[in-house]
Amino acid sequence: MLPLFRTMLDGNLYFIKANRQVISVTKAESGKAFANVFTGEPLPEFTKKQIKKIRVNNRLRGYLRDAIARIQLSSSDPAAREKAVRNLLSDLDPSTIEAIQSARVNESNTAVQEMMDLALAMHKLTNAALAVDQLEAIEALSGSLESEVRNLLARVSESENYEPAVNKAAASALVKIQDKVEFYAFIDQLFFGLSLGSVLLLAAIGLAITFGVMGVINMAHGEMIMLGAYTTYVVQLMLPNHIEYSLWLAIPLAFIVSGLMGVLIERGVIRFLHGRPLETLLATFGISLILQQLVRTIFSPLNRQVASPEWMSGSIEINPVLSLTLNRLYILAFALLVFFLLQLILKKTSLGLNVRAVSQNRNMARAMGVRSDWVDAMTFGLGSGIAGIAGVALSQLTNVGPNLGQAYIIDSFMVVVFGGVGNLLGTLVAAFSLGIANKFLEPVTGAVLASILVLVFIILFIQKRPKGLFPQKGRAAE
């Protein structure tokens, strides 16, 4: 009966008028797919006149959900059994309790047992005649975060049908649960702050390198992010049947595309403007406008949506009030991986040694045989390539459009200046600090005011510490 009930609940149950056989009718790429409800075997197409839909109302939907949950109590999958009991918490009639009690005897999984005991305690609280039994049930419910439990305890605490001691115990249990809910809400907000921080880190880390080594205020950095995002979109267009693997191909391609564009900008424009920061700023701003218009011409001004692979979809449910979305979790891990790889490149490779030499004393490095123009090109390409990787990550969180990079360029500069120009550790700390601060301020002040307050804080902070959180020391400080 389970496939029949599920098909009916989804509104996909029809019957053939000629022989009254029930069938499943679902949407497909080519139109509609017809199948046997019980076996899933495909059936030939039927016209609208040959079949009729079996209508379902809200009352029947409620019955179907309960029926499906009862059937799943005997499932071989513990997760399905736990979910079944959770679905039954909102409607614990005597027959449901009898089914749970029967299943509880043979249940071996601890999580399912706890969920069943929770259901039995809820039923005991509402049906027990003695206050002692009611207090015992409240004690069993006091640690649960299920919304049905909270609703029940709230009703009991305010009801006149219970003794004062029971009302007081229910209110006390509710306070204890609410404290837990607030704690997990704090963890959830912290996770979103770290998630925003990881995006800021990816967006700013490339800028920290170019700004720190070359002293170039690159206003086209946001467009490097945009190019990375559009590279992801193009890869998915070329591999429509391999979305699961498209990101693995998009990451190196985005790095190459944005990196080559960065080298082209440095070799074609920026190397002629050394020592003229204002003209460099204006030139890169003009390049950013050109790149935006180029993308509008090729892809149109409309936003494009990039599909998330299945392994990045969904969330990890820690408990009923806290779940961590997989795409943000992966991006957080990815941002930290990129950060440590970049640290490794700068500390352990000849390119990193040359980059540090040029950033500390360009003239002395040139006197020692370091090709500073080559270092500048590679540094700008590396920073732009990492911005392209940031675009791949952002494509999983938002729509891809010509103005994508503009939303992050100001934040990137704030992160670099706040952390300390050219200091990667400072960029890491600043990105996560600003991300967390933003997410904790938003519920109180709103998104716009939160951004304004963060900006005001950075301005005041720079007045006190002009070189940021982690200023460079020694020759690099010059």
C-alpha positions as CSV (number, residue, x, y, z in Angstrom):
1,M,0.0,0.0,0.0
2,L,3.0,2.3,0.6
3,P,3.6,3.2,-3.1
4,L,-0.2,3.7,-3.6
5,F,-0.5,6.0,-0.6
6,R,2.6,8.0,-1.6
7,T,1.4,8.5,-5.2
8,M,-2.0,9.5,-3.9
9,L,-0.5,12.0,-1.4
10,D,1.6,13.6,-4.2
11,G,-1.5,14.0,-6.3
12,N,-0.2,11.7,-9.1
13,L,-2.8,8.9,-8.8
14,Y,-5.2,8.3,-11.8
15,F,-7.3,5.5,-13.0
16,I,-8.0,4.1,-16.5
17,K,-11.7,4.6,-17.2
18,A,-12.0,1.4,-19.2
19,N,-10.8,-1.1,-16.6
20,R,-10.6,1.0,-13.4
21,Q,-6.8,0.2,-13.0
22,V,-5.0,2.8,-10.9
23,I,-1.8,4.3,-12.5
24,S,0.8,6.9,-11.7
25,V,1.1,9.9,-13.9
26,T,4.1,12.2,-13.4
27,K,5.8,15.0,-15.3
28,A,8.7,14.1,-17.5
29,E,11.1,15.9,-19.9
30,S,9.1,14.7,-23.0
31,G,5.7,15.4,-21.4
32,K,4.1,12.9,-19.0
33,A,5.2,9.5,-17.8
34,F,2.7,6.7,-17.1
35,A,3.5,3.8,-14.8
36,N,2.1,1.0,-12.8
37,V,1.6,2.3,-9.2
38,F,2.9,-0.9,-7.5
39,T,5.7,-2.1,-9.7
40,G,6.8,1.2,-11.3
41,E,6.7,-0.5,-14.7
42,P,6.2,2.0,-17.6
43,L,2.9,2.0,-19.4
44,P,1.9,3.3,-22.8
45,E,0.6,6.9,-23.1
46,F,-3.1,7.6,-22.4
47,T,-5.2,10.6,-23.6
48,K,-7.0,12.9,-21.2
49,K,-10.3,11.2,-22.1
50,Q,-9.0,7.7,-21.2
51,I,-7.9,8.5,-17.6
52,K,-9.2,10.4,-14.6
53,K,-7.4,11.9,-11.7
54,I,-8.3,10.7,-8.1
55,R,-8.8,13.9,-6.1
56,V,-7.4,14.2,-2.6
57,N,-8.6,16.7,0.1
58,N,-6.8,17.9,3.2
59,R,-8.6,15.4,5.5
60,L,-7.5,12.5,3.3
61,R,-4.0,13.9,3.1
62,G,-3.8,13.9,6.9
63,Y,-4.9,10.2,6.9
64,L,-2.5,9.3,4.2
65,R,0.5,10.8,6.1
66,D,-0.5,8.9,9.2
67,A,-1.0,5.7,7.2
68,I,2.4,6.1,5.5
69,A,4.1,6.7,8.9
70,R,2.5,3.5,10.4
71,I,3.6,1.4,7.4
72,Q,7.1,2.8,7.8
73,L,7.3,1.7,11.4
74,S,8.1,-1.7,10.1
75,S,10.7,-0.5,7.6
76,S,14.1,-2.1,7.6
77,D,15.8,1.4,7.5
78,P,16.2,2.9,11.1
79,A,16.1,6.4,9.7
80,A,12.7,5.7,8.0
81,R,11.3,4.3,11.3
82,E,12.5,7.3,13.2
83,K,11.0,9.7,10.7
84,A,7.8,7.7,10.8
85,V,7.5,8.1,14.6
86,R,8.3,11.9,14.2
87,N,5.5,12.3,11.7
88,L,3.1,10.6,14.1
89,L,3.8,13.0,17.0
90,S,1.2,15.5,15.9
91,D,-1.7,13.0,15.9
92,L,-1.2,10.4,18.7
93,D,-4.6,8.7,18.8
94,P,-5.1,5.3,20.7
95,S,-4.6,3.2,17.6
96,T,-1.3,5.0,16.8
97,I,0.0,4.6,20.3
98,E,-0.9,0.9,20.1
99,A,1.1,0.6,16.9
100,I,4.1,2.4,18.5
101,Q,3.9,0.2,21.6
102,S,3.9,-3.0,19.5
103,A,6.9,-1.8,17.5
104,R,8.8,-0.6,20.6
105,V,9.0,-4.2,21.9
106,N,11.2,-5.3,19.0
107,E,13.0,-2.1,18.3
108,S,16.8,-2.3,18.5
109,N,17.9,1.1,17.3
110,T,18.6,3.6,20.1
111,A,17.5,6.7,18.2
112,V,14.2,5.1,17.2
113,Q,13.6,3.9,20.7
114,E,14.1,7.4,22.0
115,M,11.6,8.8,19.5
116,M,9.1,6.1,20.4
117,D,9.6,6.8,24.1
118,L,9.0,10.5,23.4
119,A,5.7,9.7,21.6
120,L,4.6,7.5,24.5
121,A,5.5,10.2,27.1
122,M,3.4,12.8,25.2
123,H,0.5,10.4,25.2
124,K,1.0,9.7,28.9
125,L,1.0,13.4,29.7
126,T,-2.3,14.1,28.0
127,N,-4.1,11.0,29.1
128,A,-2.7,10.1,32.6
129,A,-5.2,10.6,35.5
130,L,-2.6,11.0,38.2
131,A,-0.3,14.0,38.7
132,V,2.6,11.7,39.5
133,D,2.4,10.1,36.1
134,Q,2.0,13.5,34.4
135,L,5.1,14.8,36.2
136,E,7.0,11.7,35.2
137,A,6.0,12.3,31.5
138,I,7.1,15.9,31.7
139,E,10.5,14.8,33.1
140,A,10.9,12.5,30.0
141,L,10.0,15.4,27.7
142,S,12.1,18.1,29.2
143,G,15.2,17.5,27.0
144,S,13.4,17.2,23.7
145,L,13.6,19.9,21.0
146,E,10.7,18.6,18.9
147,S,8.2,21.4,18.1
148,E,5.3,19.1,19.0
149,V,6.7,18.6,22.5
150,R,7.2,22.4,23.0
151,N,3.6,23.1,21.8
152,L,2.3,20.4,24.2
153,L,4.2,21.7,27.2
154,A,3.0,25.3,26.4
155,R,-0.6,24.1,26.4
156,V,-0.1,22.1,29.7
157,S,1.6,25.0,31.4
158,E,-1.4,27.3,30.7
159,S,-4.2,24.7,31.1
160,E,-6.6,24.7,34.1
161,N,-7.2,21.0,33.7
162,Y,-3.9,20.1,35.4
163,E,-2.7,20.6,39.0
164,P,-0.6,23.7,39.8
165,A,2.5,21.4,40.3
166,V,2.1,20.0,36.8
167,N,1.6,23.5,35.3
168,K,4.8,24.6,37.0
169,A,6.8,21.6,35.9
170,A,5.7,22.0,32.3
171,A,6.6,25.7,32.4
172,S,10.0,24.9,33.9
173,A,10.7,22.2,31.2
174,L,9.6,24.7,28.5
175,V,12.2,27.3,29.8
176,K,14.9,24.6,29.8
177,I,14.0,23.6,26.2
178,Q,13.9,27.3,25.2
179,D,17.4,27.9,26.5
180,K,18.6,25.0,24.3
181,V,16.7,26.4,21.3
182,E,18.4,29.8,21.8
183,F,21.8,28.1,22.1
184,Y,21.4,26.2,18.8
185,A,20.0,29.4,17.2
186,F,23.3,31.0,18.2
187,I,25.3,28.1,16.6
188,D,23.2,28.4,13.4
189,Q,23.9,32.2,13.2
190,L,27.6,31.5,13.8
191,F,27.6,29.0,11.0
192,F,26.0,31.5,8.6
193,G,28.6,34.1,9.7
194,L,31.4,31.6,9.0
195,S,29.8,30.8,5.7
196,L,29.7,34.5,4.7
197,G,33.3,34.8,6.0
198,S,34.5,32.0,3.8
199,V,33.0,33.8,0.7
200,L,34.7,37.0,1.8
201,L,37.9,35.1,2.3
202,L,37.8,33.7,-1.2
203,A,36.9,37.0,-2.7
204,A,39.6,39.0,-0.8
205,I,42.5,36.7,-0.6
206,G,43.5,37.3,-4.3
207,L,43.2,41.0,-3.7
208,A,45.4,40.8,-0.6
209,I,48.2,39.3,-2.8
210,T,48.1,41.9,-5.6
211,F,47.5,44.8,-3.3
212,G,50.2,43.7,-0.9
213,V,52.9,42.9,-3.5
214,M,52.2,45.5,-6.2
215,G,50.3,48.2,-4.3
216,V,47.7,48.2,-7.1
217,I,44.1,49.1,-6.3
218,N,42.4,46.7,-8.7
219,M,38.8,47.7,-9.2
220,A,38.4,44.9,-11.8
221,H,38.9,42.2,-9.1
222,G,35.1,41.7,-8.8
223,E,35.0,41.0,-12.5
224,M,37.5,38.2,-12.1
225,I,35.0,36.7,-9.6
226,M,32.3,37.1,-12.2
227,L,34.4,35.4,-14.9
228,G,34.9,32.4,-12.6
229,A,31.1,32.2,-12.1
230,Y,30.3,32.4,-15.8
231,T,33.0,29.7,-16.5
232,T,31.0,27.4,-14.1
233,Y,27.8,28.2,-16.1
234,V,29.5,27.5,-19.4
235,V,30.9,24.2,-18.2
236,Q,27.4,23.1,-17.1
237,L,26.1,24.1,-20.5
238,M,28.6,21.9,-22.2
239,L,28.1,19.0,-19.8
240,P,24.3,18.9,-19.1
241,N,24.4,15.2,-18.2
242,H,27.3,15.4,-15.9
243,I,26.3,18.1,-13.3
244,E,27.8,15.9,-10.5
245,Y,31.3,16.3,-11.9
246,S,31.0,19.8,-13.5
247,L,32.4,21.6,-10.5
248,W,35.6,19.6,-10.4
249,L,36.2,20.7,-14.0
250,A,35.0,24.3,-13.4
251,I,37.4,25.0,-10.6
252,P,40.7,24.6,-12.6
253,L,39.1,26.2,-15.7
254,A,37.9,29.2,-13.7
255,F,41.4,29.6,-12.2
256,I,42.9,29.5,-15.7
257,V,40.4,31.9,-17.4
258,S,40.5,34.5,-14.6
259,G,44.2,34.1,-14.1
260,L,45.0,34.6,-17.8
261,M,42.7,37.6,-17.9
262,G,44.6,39.0,-14.8
263,V,48.0,38.4,-16.6
264,L,46.6,40.2,-19.7
265,I,45.4,43.2,-17.7
266,E,48.8,43.4,-15.9
267,R,50.9,43.1,-19.1
268,G,48.6,45.3,-21.1
269,V,47.8,48.2,-18.7
270,I,49.0,48.0,-15.2
271,R,52.8,47.7,-15.9
272,F,52.7,51.1,-17.6
273,L,51.2,52.7,-14.5
274,H,53.6,51.7,-11.7
275,G,53.8,54.4,-9.0
276,R,50.6,56.1,-10.2
277,P,47.9,54.6,-7.9
278,L,45.1,57.0,-8.9
279,E,45.6,56.3,-12.6
280,T,45.7,52.5,-11.9
281,L,42.4,52.8,-10.0
282,L,40.7,54.6,-12.9
283,A,42.2,52.2,-15.5
284,T,41.1,49.1,-13.7
285,F,37.6,50.6,-13.1
286,G,37.4,51.2,-16.9
287,I,38.4,47.5,-17.4
288,S,35.7,46.3,-15.0
289,L,33.1,48.2,-17.1
290,I,34.4,46.7,-20.3
291,L,34.3,43.2,-18.9
292,Q,30.7,43.7,-17.6
293,Q,29.6,44.9,-21.0
294,L,31.4,42.0,-22.7
295,V,29.5,39.5,-20.6
296,R,26.2,41.3,-21.2
297,T,26.9,41.1,-25.0
298,I,27.8,37.4,-24.9
299,F,25.4,36.1,-22.3
300,S,22.7,38.9,-22.1
301,P,22.1,41.0,-19.0
302,L,19.8,38.4,-17.5
303,N,20.9,36.4,-14.5
304,R,21.9,32.8,-15.1
305,Q,21.3,29.9,-12.6
306,V,24.0,27.3,-12.0
307,A,22.7,23.9,-10.8
308,S,24.1,22.5,-7.6
309,P,25.3,18.9,-7.8
310,E,23.4,16.4,-5.7
311,W,26.3,15.9,-3.3
312,M,26.1,19.7,-2.4
313,S,22.3,19.7,-2.0
314,G,20.4,19.2,1.2
315,S,21.6,19.6,4.7
316,I,22.9,17.7,7.8
317,E,20.3,17.7,10.5
318,I,22.0,17.9,13.8
319,N,18.7,18.1,15.7
320,P,15.1,19.4,15.1
321,V,16.2,23.1,15.4
322,L,19.7,23.0,13.9
323,S,20.6,21.9,10.4
324,L,23.8,22.8,8.4
325,T,23.3,23.3,4.6
326,L,25.8,21.2,2.7
327,N,26.7,23.8,0.0
328,R,27.8,26.3,2.7
329,L,29.7,23.6,4.6
330,Y,31.6,22.6,1.5
331,I,32.4,26.2,0.6
332,L,33.7,26.8,4.1
333,A,36.0,23.8,3.8
334,F,37.0,24.8,0.3
335,A,37.9,28.4,1.3
336,L,40.2,27.1,4.1
337,L,41.8,24.6,1.7
338,V,42.5,27.4,-0.8
339,F,43.9,29.5,2.0
340,F,46.4,26.8,3.2
341,L,47.4,25.9,-0.3
342,L,48.2,29.6,-1.0
343,Q,50.2,29.8,2.2
344,L,52.1,26.8,1.1
345,I,52.8,28.3,-2.3
346,L,54.1,31.6,-0.8
347,K,56.2,29.9,1.9
348,K,57.6,26.8,0.1
349,T,58.0,27.7,-3.6
350,S,60.4,29.9,-5.6
351,L,57.5,32.0,-6.8
352,G,56.5,32.7,-3.2
353,L,60.1,33.6,-2.3
354,N,60.3,36.0,-5.2
355,V,56.8,37.5,-4.3
356,R,58.0,38.1,-0.7
357,A,61.3,39.6,-1.9
358,V,59.5,42.0,-4.3
359,S,56.9,43.0,-1.7
360,Q,59.7,43.9,0.8
361,N,62.1,45.8,-1.4
362,R,61.5,45.8,-5.1
363,N,64.7,47.6,-6.1
364,M,66.9,45.3,-4.0
365,A,65.1,42.2,-5.4
366,R,65.8,43.4,-8.9
367,A,69.4,44.0,-8.0
368,M,69.6,40.4,-6.8
369,G,68.4,39.2,-10.2
370,V,64.7,38.7,-9.5
371,R,62.6,39.5,-12.6
372,S,60.1,41.9,-10.9
373,D,58.0,42.3,-14.0
374,W,57.6,38.5,-14.3
375,V,56.8,38.3,-10.5
376,D,54.2,41.1,-11.0
377,A,52.5,39.2,-13.9
378,M,52.5,35.9,-12.0
379,T,51.2,37.6,-8.8
380,F,48.4,39.4,-10.6
381,G,47.5,36.1,-12.4
382,L,47.5,34.1,-9.2
383,G,45.3,36.7,-7.4
384,S,42.9,36.9,-10.3
385,G,42.8,33.0,-10.6
386,I,41.8,32.7,-6.9
387,A,39.1,35.3,-7.5
388,G,37.9,33.0,-10.4
389,I,37.7,30.1,-7.9
390,A,35.7,32.4,-5.6
391,G,33.2,32.8,-8.5
392,V,32.8,29.1,-8.7
393,A,31.8,29.0,-5.0
394,L,29.5,32.0,-5.3
395,S,27.7,30.3,-8.3
396,Q,26.4,27.7,-5.8
397,L,25.0,30.4,-3.5
398,T,23.5,33.0,-5.8
399,N,22.5,33.6,-9.4
400,V,25.3,34.4,-11.9
401,G,25.0,37.9,-13.5
402,P,27.1,40.7,-15.0
403,N,27.0,42.6,-11.6
404,L,28.0,39.7,-9.5
405,G,31.5,40.9,-8.7
406,Q,30.3,44.5,-7.8
407,A,28.6,43.1,-4.7
408,Y,31.9,41.8,-3.3
409,I,34.6,44.3,-4.4
410,I,33.9,46.8,-1.5
411,D,33.7,44.0,1.1
412,S,37.0,42.6,-0.3
413,F,38.8,45.9,0.1
414,M,37.4,46.2,3.7
415,V,38.7,42.7,4.6
416,V,42.2,43.5,3.2
417,V,42.5,46.8,4.9
418,F,41.1,45.6,8.2
419,G,43.3,42.5,8.3
420,G,46.5,44.3,7.2
421,V,47.6,44.9,3.6
422,G,49.5,41.9,2.2
423,N,49.0,39.7,5.3
424,L,47.2,36.5,4.5
425,L,46.6,35.5,8.2
426,G,45.1,39.0,8.7
427,T,42.8,38.4,5.6
428,L,41.6,35.2,7.2
429,V,40.8,36.7,10.6
430,A,39.3,39.8,9.1
431,A,37.0,37.9,6.7
432,F,35.6,35.6,9.4
433,S,35.3,38.5,11.9
434,L,33.4,40.7,9.4
435,G,31.2,37.8,8.2
436,I,30.2,36.8,11.8
437,A,29.6,40.4,12.9
438,N,27.4,41.0,9.8
439,K,25.2,38.0,10.5
440,F,24.8,38.8,14.2
441,L,23.9,42.4,13.5
442,E,21.4,41.7,10.6
443,P,18.5,40.3,12.8
444,V,18.8,43.4,15.1
445,T,19.4,46.2,12.7
446,G,18.6,44.8,9.2
447,A,21.0,44.0,6.4
448,V,21.7,47.5,5.1
449,L,22.2,49.1,8.5
450,A,24.4,46.1,9.6
451,S,26.7,46.8,6.6
452,I,26.8,50.5,7.4
453,L,27.8,49.7,11.1
454,V,30.5,47.4,10.0
455,L,31.9,50.0,7.6
456,V,31.8,52.7,10.4
457,F,33.6,50.3,12.7
458,I,36.4,49.7,10.1
459,I,36.8,53.5,9.6
460,L,37.2,54.1,13.3
461,F,39.5,51.1,13.6
462,I,41.7,52.3,10.8
463,Q,42.0,55.7,12.6
464,K,43.5,53.9,15.6
465,R,45.5,51.3,13.7
466,P,46.2,52.5,10.1
467,K,48.0,49.3,9.2
468,G,45.2,46.9,10.2
469,L,45.1,43.9,12.6
470,F,48.3,42.3,11.5
471,P,50.7,45.0,10.2
472,Q,53.7,43.9,8.2
473,K,57.1,44.1,10.1
474,G,60.6,44.8,9.0
475,R,61.4,45.8,5.5
476,A,57.9,44.7,4.4
477,A,56.4,47.5,6.5
478,E,57.8,50.0,4.1
